[in-house]
Amino acid sequence: SAVVLMDLRGFGKQNRGCEFELEMLLNVVVVSRVVLLLDETTEIDTLRQVLHEAWSKLTESSPNRTLTNPVLSLFQIKNSEAALQPLLSRLFLAANAV
């Protein structure tokens, strides 16, 4: 895939079922080609903790293991009706990231 969009709306301590998928994603896809979709129901602190744990478990073969300044793109939706165009723009940028 040129870019991966992962929907983490509703993610929190009580709803952490996608932790394995986040670990796999960080191990396989260059982080600059990943966009995480968030909203007001996403528990940012819990997500940050899960991402730090996943990053600490990167395998030797992960394309992210040797990155010196990794940047993970977060896209926060505040108004879903107005979010489509900015989200598509963000996905386009991520798809063309090096």
C-alpha positions as CSV (number, residue, x, y, z in Angstrom):
1,S,0.0,0.0,0.0
2,A,1.1,3.5,-0.6
3,V,-0.4,4.7,2.7
4,V,-2.2,3.1,5.6
5,L,-5.1,4.8,7.4
6,M,-5.9,3.3,10.8
7,D,-9.1,4.4,12.5
8,L,-8.5,4.8,16.2
9,R,-11.7,6.7,17.1
10,G,-12.9,5.3,20.4
11,F,-9.5,3.8,21.3
12,G,-8.8,3.8,25.0
13,K,-8.0,1.7,28.1
14,Q,-11.3,-0.2,27.7
15,N,-10.9,-0.7,24.0
16,R,-7.3,-1.6,23.2
17,G,-8.1,-4.5,20.8
18,C,-5.9,-3.1,18.0
19,E,-2.6,-3.1,19.9
20,F,-1.4,-6.1,17.9
21,E,-2.3,-4.4,14.6
22,L,-0.4,-1.2,15.7
23,E,2.7,-3.3,16.5
24,M,2.5,-5.1,13.1
25,L,2.0,-1.8,11.3
26,L,5.0,-0.2,12.8
27,N,7.1,-3.3,12.0
28,V,6.1,-3.5,8.4
29,V,5.2,0.0,7.1
30,V,7.5,3.0,7.0
31,V,6.0,5.3,9.7
32,S,5.8,8.3,7.3
33,R,3.2,6.3,5.3
34,V,0.9,5.8,8.3
35,V,-2.0,8.1,9.3
36,L,-3.9,7.5,12.5
37,L,-7.4,8.8,12.6
38,L,-8.5,10.2,16.0
39,D,-11.4,12.1,17.5
40,E,-12.5,13.3,20.9
41,T,-13.2,9.7,22.0
42,T,-9.6,8.7,21.4
43,E,-7.6,8.5,24.7
44,I,-4.4,10.1,23.5
45,D,-2.3,9.2,26.6
46,T,-3.3,5.5,26.3
47,L,-2.5,5.6,22.5
48,R,0.9,7.3,23.3
49,Q,1.7,4.5,25.8
50,V,0.8,1.8,23.3
51,L,2.8,3.4,20.5
52,H,5.9,3.7,22.8
53,E,5.6,0.0,23.8
54,A,5.1,-1.0,20.1
55,W,8.2,1.1,19.1
56,S,10.3,-0.6,21.8
57,K,9.4,-4.0,20.2
58,L,10.4,-3.2,16.6
59,T,12.1,-6.2,15.0
60,E,15.5,-6.0,13.3
61,S,13.8,-6.1,9.9
62,S,11.5,-3.2,10.6
63,P,11.9,-0.3,8.1
64,N,11.5,2.1,11.1
65,R,14.2,0.6,13.3
66,T,17.0,2.9,12.0
67,L,15.0,6.1,11.6
68,T,16.6,9.0,13.5
69,N,13.6,11.4,13.4
70,P,10.4,9.3,12.9
71,V,7.1,11.2,12.5
72,L,3.8,9.5,12.9
73,S,0.9,11.4,11.3
74,L,-2.2,11.9,13.5
75,F,-5.4,13.2,12.0
76,Q,-7.9,14.5,14.5
77,I,-11.5,14.8,13.4
78,K,-13.5,17.5,15.1
79,N,-16.2,17.9,12.5
80,S,-16.7,14.8,10.4
81,E,-18.6,16.7,7.7
82,A,-15.7,19.0,7.0
83,A,-13.0,16.3,7.5
84,L,-13.0,14.5,4.1
85,Q,-11.0,16.9,2.0
86,P,-8.3,17.6,4.6
87,L,-8.1,13.8,5.3
88,L,-7.6,13.0,1.7
89,S,-4.9,15.7,1.4
90,R,-3.1,14.2,4.4
91,L,-3.3,10.7,2.9
92,F,-2.0,12.0,-0.4
93,L,1.0,13.5,1.4
94,A,1.7,10.3,3.3
95,A,1.4,8.3,0.1
96,N,4.1,10.4,-1.4
97,A,6.4,10.4,1.6
98,V,9.9,9.1,1.2
